[in-house]
């Protein structure tokens, strides 16, 4: 494989900053990510495997921090759900439709959907 000097320098710098052991490890991870991205685009399920690998490498302190963060997030989310429930009256069918739309959006966007985009789409539908 041939790379220009600047690219090699950037790769070497990345390797040092991120604690990788070699260029080979860098390119292996890069290839895995490209393959995973393509699998996701094709509708495959590689996220659970990637998540499992990431969880295996989490230290106990980081796991506690993640757990605390998820708990705070869940509390805020629950509060938001309660506000929505008290101010709106949705039928069971409407809720089920929203749930499936949300599932499909998260899958399609890999969780990178903005509230602004949802609001624009929501108002455009009416």
Secondary structure, 3 states (H helix, E strand, C coil): CCCCHHHHHHHHHHHHHCCCCCHHHHHHHHHHHHHHHHHHHCCCCCHHHHHHHHHHCCCHHHHHHHHHHHHHHHHHHHHHHHHHHHHCCCCHHHHHHHHHHHHHHHHHHCCCCCHHHHHHHHHHHC
